[in-house]
Amino acid sequence: MRRFPLHTLLLMLVALLAFARLYYVSHQAPPAPAPGKAPATKQPVKITPPDLGPAACRGLDAVLGDLLQSDGGTGGDAGTAWSDAHRQLGDCPTPPAAACARGPALASRAPLTAKDGLPRELLATLCERCAPADNPCGQAVTQALREAARRGNPPLQEASWSLEHAGPALGAACQELARQAVGPAAMTGSEVEPQLLALTEALAPTCVKTEQLPPALLNAAAVQQAQRAPLLATLNTAGTVETKPIKPDQPTGPGDAFRAFDRDELSGVKLHMADAGTGTDGALRLGYAPSLKYVVSFQVRATGPGSLRAHVRAPDGVGHTEPGGKGFFVDPTVCRFQGTGRWEICKPAVPLLDVDAVSVLPERPGVELKELEIIGAR
């Protein structure tokens, strides 16, 4: 029989005594309350309410509502009220949707021509802090675009101010500008109202300055609209690039299409009229892979009139849909040739960017394309 050392037995005894004391203490009944005192009750668990944001945000809608219902003015107490509201808004990083919805009322209360700057300053801060979905300045830009597309005359200065102060909604507002105005302006056959072009010229500089408008789309619109919107051609200037004639990588059309690029002015390819419903590919499509990053001019020698259209990449949702739904593009007309049998040079006002293809479209049967040179750079 194994015997434990004496010190081990002593340690076991101490552990047993400690366990017995712990059991006794934990199972002891609570002491009776003193005479005249109610028995102790278990403290309830405190539930912390969800954080509703800074107090300045919670009361902001009510403050703005009171200001808008007042009889106006900036003298005395009225001016102090506007200043206090502006300070409260300064303590609210993201105003609630209800407060942001006060934006249109503030805008009507504070026209740009008004001498009272306090309401307009309040509106500017509100726009610069409201979330994109609730932003009154972003919504004002979208509304102006829709009004101009319906031949309305939205105030250009007001729309420009709203875009400049759209804050977190600036990107979405510039996307609307691209979708509703710049994209259609860059497409052949798309009728763009003069009011919409004027609004585009007013808004585009802000989107270009903040790099929220694709340069390729802007230049395509500038080429398509030409003198109808001359300001567009001044907004995006590309640097100097070394260019040269570049043959197409993927010509599609007549089997002898190569004769238009063989540098033989006597040979050529006869162009057939495109069938109805064939889209923008025309009688001859000249594809480039990779795309031409920079196109500066076109030189055409033909017998008979026609035109050239560029196939320029566009943001999602803008312009035509690529076959197979692989993207979007716009198709500005970049050259109209008379077909005199001599060389004709077409130089767009601004370079074309991101050109995937060029289509040749004759205006009547029997047109022969003798030679075509597309001057650009990859």
Order of alpha helices (4+ residues) and beta strands (2+ residues): alpha-alpha-alpha-alpha-alpha-alpha-alpha-alpha-alpha-alpha-alpha-alpha-beta-beta-beta-beta-beta-beta-beta-beta-beta-beta-beta-beta
